């Protein structure tokens, strides 16, 4: 589904107020990228029209989230020699070290959409907190880069533009999700956020408050629905209801569980292999938080705990006190998370649309949308 959420930032209020939302069945996209422009544009226009009607706001500019199979995260290290004669570290030195991190990446056909400064060492000693003002000779930094296919990104932005909306900035969907589903404590001690979407599943690991790993798999809720439809020889609409536990009496629940668990096991295997790759298997104290349109599958948490040997819960949010029942479903969480992301400039790239971002004022209404199936 294509989803649009409109939020209003009020002076003196900690959290924004949700004043409208709209959704439309996503057409013209596959596994998070555009395959047909016109149907995708129509999907965005329909969702925007619904959001404008419910909010009373004309949507002209928006933050968009990106996901899909080309969304990746990469850690990189870099260094810089302190430029001032007295050895005082300045923002210029930090930017030079971060640029060195970027230069050490292989960015063939990829665009950096967000950057997170993970850690720093000055003359070999770890520095916690602010670097500016300290003195030394050599600065070493580690940074996490969120990247996306240049072609896919350009196609998405073109779809948004043809729908009559200017893109303010682009946020990775797992980062937007984390804004409203994960607590600071979870992100500090170590947690994995898993979004089981329509056609893809994303996995983002956080430690010390920042993302350290991001991977997207080309398997999602649709694969489970298709398996159920084939297993029971039933229409897809009925299979979708079965997937969420609404099975009819004359069908075998045991068979449904077997079909569902088989496909979930495939997802868990991909997650476990990635945990092993980054040396975090069974080593995330805050466990796994599941969100997305297919996160409500019966026994998901139980199976996850059994296979991955980590605490597992379904993601919720209590940031927005005025949410309508529909918006409380986790399939809306990415769009909702964009509203919080729009308030917090940390992690934005200094490329695509940063100049437009600087023009935003908290007292203005900002429209947010999600373009993921």
C-alpha positions in Angstrom: 0.0 0.0 0.0 1.0 3.6 -0.6 0.4 5.6 2.5 0.4 9.4 3.2 0.3 10.9 6.7 0.0 14.6 7.5 1.3 15.9 10.8 1.2 19.3 12.5 4.0 20.6 14.8 2.6 22.8 17.5 4.7 25.2 19.5 5.3 23.9 23.0 4.2 20.3 22.2 6.7 17.5 22.5 5.1 15.3 19.8 3.3 16.3 16.6 -0.4 15.9 16.1 -1.7 13.6 13.3 -4.3 15.5 11.3 -4.9 13.3 8.3 -3.9 10.2 6.3 -4.6 8.4 3.1 -3.8 5.1 1.5 -4.1 3.5 -1.9 -3.2 0.1 -3.3 0.3 0.3 -4.7 0.5 -0.3 -8.4 3.5 -0.2 -10.7 6.0 -1.3 -8.1 7.8 -4.6 -7.3 9.9 -5.4 -4.3 10.2 -1.7 -3.5 11.2 -0.3 -6.9 9.2 1.2 -9.8 8.4 -1.0 -12.8 5.7 1.1 -14.3 5.6 4.9 -13.8 2.0 5.8 -14.6 0.3 3.2 -12.3 2.7 4.2 -9.5 1.9 7.9 -10.0 -1.8 7.1 -9.8 -1.3 5.2 -6.5 0.5 8.2 -5.0 -2.1 10.7 -6.3 -5.0 8.6 -4.8 -3.3 8.4 -1.4 -2.5 12.1 -1.4 -6.1 13.0 -2.4 -7.4 11.0 0.6 -4.9 12.6 3.0 -5.7 16.1 1.7 -9.4 15.5 2.2 -9.0 14.2 5.7 -6.6 16.9 6.8 -7.8 19.9 4.9 -4.2 20.6 3.9 -2.9 20.9 0.4 0.2 18.7 0.1 2.9 20.3 -2.0 6.1 19.0 -0.4 6.9 15.8 1.5 9.5 13.5 3.1 9.5 10.1 1.4 10.8 6.8 2.7 12.6 4.2 0.7 12.9 0.5 1.2 13.1 -2.5 -1.1 15.9 -4.8 -2.2 18.5 -2.1 -3.1 18.4 -0.5 0.4 21.6 -1.4 2.2 23.8 -0.2 5.1 27.6 -0.2 5.1 30.2 0.5 7.8 33.3 2.3 6.8 36.4 3.7 8.5 38.4 6.9 7.6 40.9 9.3 9.0 42.2 12.8 8.8 45.3 14.7 10.1 44.2 17.6 12.3 44.6 20.8 10.2 45.1 23.5 12.9 48.7 24.1 14.0 47.7 23.8 17.7 46.0 20.5 17.1 42.5 21.7 17.9 39.8 19.5 16.3 37.3 21.4 14.2 34.2 20.4 12.3 36.4 20.6 9.1 38.6 17.8 10.4 35.5 15.7 11.3 34.1 16.2 7.8 37.4 15.3 6.2 37.5 12.0 8.1 33.9 11.3 7.2 34.7 12.0 3.6 37.6 9.6 3.8 35.1 7.0 5.0 32.9 7.7 2.0 35.9 7.5 -0.4 36.7 4.0 1.0 33.2 2.7 0.0 32.3 1.1 -3.3 29.4 3.3 -4.5 29.0 1.9 -8.0 25.4 2.7 -9.0 24.5 3.6 -5.4 23.6 6.8 -3.7 24.2 7.7 0.0 20.9 8.8 1.5 21.9 8.9 5.2 25.1 9.0 7.2 25.6 8.2 10.9 28.9 9.0 12.8 29.4 5.8 14.8 32.6 6.3 16.7 35.9 8.3 16.9 39.5 7.9 18.0 41.9 10.7 18.5 45.6 9.7 18.5 44.5 6.1 19.0 42.2 6.8 22.0 38.4 6.4 21.9 36.5 9.7 22.2 33.0 9.7 23.6 30.9 12.8 23.1 31.9 16.1 21.4 35.1 16.1 19.4 35.4 19.8 18.6 37.8 21.6 20.9 39.9 18.5 21.8 43.6 18.5 20.7 45.5 15.8 18.9 47.3 14.9 15.7 45.2 12.2 13.9 41.5 11.6 13.9 40.0 8.2 13.0 36.2 7.8 12.6 33.8 5.0 11.8 30.6 5.8 10.0 27.5 3.9 8.9 26.2 4.8 5.4 22.7 4.0 4.2 22.7 3.5 0.4 20.2 3.0 -2.3 20.2 2.3 -6.0 20.6 5.6 -7.9 18.2 4.4 -10.6 15.5 3.3 -8.2 15.8 6.5 -6.2 15.5 8.7 -9.3 12.5 6.7 -10.4 10.8 7.1 -7.0 11.4 10.8 -6.9 10.1 11.1 -10.4 6.9 9.4 -9.4 6.4 11.8 -6.5 7.1 14.8 -8.8 4.6 13.6 -11.4 2.0 13.3 -8.6 2.5 17.0 -8.0 4.7 16.8 -4.8 8.2 18.1 -4.3 10.5 15.8 -2.3 12.1 17.5 0.7 14.4 14.6 1.8 14.6 10.9 1.6 14.7 8.7 4.7 15.4 4.9 4.9 12.2 3.2 6.0 13.9 1.2 8.9 15.3 4.5 10.3 11.9 6.1 10.1 10.3 3.1 11.8 12.8 3.1 14.6 11.8 6.7 15.5 8.4 5.5 16.9 8.8 1.8 17.6 12.1 1.6 19.5 13.0 3.2 22.8 16.4 4.8 23.3 17.2 2.1 25.8 16.6 -0.6 23.3 18.7 1.1 20.7 21.6 1.6 23.1 21.9 -1.9 24.5 21.3 -3.6 21.1 18.1 -4.4 19.2 17.0 -5.7 15.8 14.0 -4.1 14.0 12.4 -6.5 11.5 9.8 -5.1 9.1 7.9 -7.9 7.3 6.4 -6.0 4.4 4.4 -7.0 1.4 7.2 -8.1 -0.9 10.4 -7.6 1.2 11.6 -8.0 4.8 14.1 -5.4 6.2 16.4 -6.0 9.1 18.1 -3.1 10.9 20.4 -3.6 13.9 21.0 -0.7 16.4 23.7 -0.4 19.1 24.7 2.7 21.2 21.7 4.5 19.8 22.7 4.2 16.1 22.1 1.8 13.3 25.1 -0.5 12.6 23.7 -2.8 10.0 20.9 -2.8 7.5 19.8 -5.5 5.1 16.8 -6.1 2.9 15.6 -9.6 1.8 13.4 -10.3 -1.2 10.8 -12.2 0.7 7.7 -10.9 2.4 4.1 -11.4 3.4 3.0 -12.0 -0.2 5.1 -15.2 -0.3 3.3 -16.5 2.8 -0.1 -15.6 1.3 0.8 -17.3 -2.0 1.9 -20.5 -0.1 -1.4 -20.6 1.7 -3.4 -20.1 -1.5 -1.6 -22.9 -3.2 -1.7 -25.2 -0.1 -5.5 -24.9 0.3 -6.4 -24.2 -3.3 -8.2 -21.0 -2.3 -8.3 -17.4 -3.6 -5.6 -14.9 -2.5 -8.1 -12.8 -0.6 -9.1 -15.8 1.5 -5.5 -16.8 1.9 -4.7 -13.3 3.3 -7.4 -13.7 5.9 -6.1 -17.1 6.8 -2.6 -15.8 7.2 -3.8 -13.4 9.9 -5.5 -16.2 11.8 -9.0 -15.8 10.4 -9.3 -19.4 9.2 -12.7 -21.0 8.4 -13.9 -24.0 10.4 -13.8 -26.5 7.5 -10.1 -25.9 6.9 -7.2 -27.5 8.9 -5.5 -25.1 11.3 -2.7 -27.5 11.7 -2.0 -27.4 8.0 -2.2 -23.6 8.0 0.4 -23.5 10.8 2.7 -25.8 8.9 2.6 -23.7 5.8 3.1 -20.5 7.6 5.9 -21.8 9.8 7.8 -23.1 6.8 7.9 -19.7 5.2 8.6 -17.9 8.5 11.5 -20.3 9.0 13.0 -19.1 5.7 12.8 -15.5 6.9 14.3 -16.4 10.3 17.2 -18.3 8.5 18.0 -15.2 6.5 18.0 -13.1 9.7 20.1 -15.6 11.6 22.7 -15.8 8.8 23.0 -12.0 8.9 23.3 -12.0 12.7 26.2 -14.4 12.3 27.8 -12.3 9.6 27.9 -9.3 11.9 28.7 -11.4 15.0 25.4 -10.6 16.8 23.6 -13.9 16.8 22.0 -14.4 20.3 23.9 -11.2 21.4 21.2 -8.5 21.2 19.9 -7.8 24.8 16.7 -6.1 23.6 16.0 -8.8 21.1 13.9 -8.4 18.0 11.0 -6.0 17.4 8.7 -7.1 14.6 6.6 -4.6 12.6 4.9 -4.5 9.2 1.7 -5.7 7.5 2.6 -9.3 8.1 3.9 -9.0 11.7 0.6 -10.1 13.1 0.9 -13.6 11.9 -0.1 -16.1 14.7 2.8 -17.6 16.6 5.3 -15.2 15.0 6.9 -14.2 18.3 6.9 -17.7 19.7 8.6 -19.1 16.6 11.1 -16.3 16.5 12.1 -16.9 20.2 12.5 -20.6 19.5 14.6 -20.2 16.3 16.6 -17.1 16.9 17.1 -17.5 20.7 16.3 -13.9 21.4 13.5 -12.0 23.0 10.8 -11.1 20.4 7.9 -8.7 20.5 5.5 -6.9 18.2 6.3 -3.2 17.7 3.8 -0.6 19.0 3.9 3.1 19.5 2.4 5.5 22.0 4.0 8.7 20.6 0.8 9.9 18.9 -2.0 10.2 21.4 -4.7 11.0 18.9 -4.2 8.1 16.4 -7.3 6.6 14.8 -7.7 2.9 15.1 -6.5 2.3 11.5 -3.3 4.2 12.0 -2.4 2.0 15.0 -1.7 -0.9 12.6 2.1 -1.3 12.2 1.8 -1.1 8.4 1.4 2.7 9.0 4.5 3.0 11.2 7.0 4.0 8.5 4.8 6.9 7.3 4.2 7.9 10.9 8.0 7.6 11.7 8.7 10.1 8.9 7.0 12.8 10.9 9.4 12.4 13.8 12.3 12.1 11.3 11.3 15.4 9.8 11.7 17.1 13.2 15.1 15.6 13.8 17.8 16.4 11.3 20.3 13.9 12.7 21.4 11.4 10.1 20.3 13.3 7.0 22.6 13.3 4.1 24.1 16.6 3.1 23.2 15.9 -0.5 19.9 15.5 -2.1 17.5 18.0 -0.5 19.2 19.4 2.6 18.7 23.1 1.5 14.9 22.5 1.4 15.1 20.8 4.8 16.7 23.9 6.4 13.7 26.0 5.3 11.2 24.0 7.4 9.8 25.6 10.5 8.2 23.5 13.3 5.2 25.7 13.4 4.3 24.8 9.8 2.3 21.7 8.8 4.5 19.1 7.1 3.1 16.3 5.0 4.7 13.0 5.1 4.3 9.9 2.9 5.5 6.4 2.5 5.9 4.9 -1.0 6.5 1.3 0.0 4.2 -1.6 -0.9 
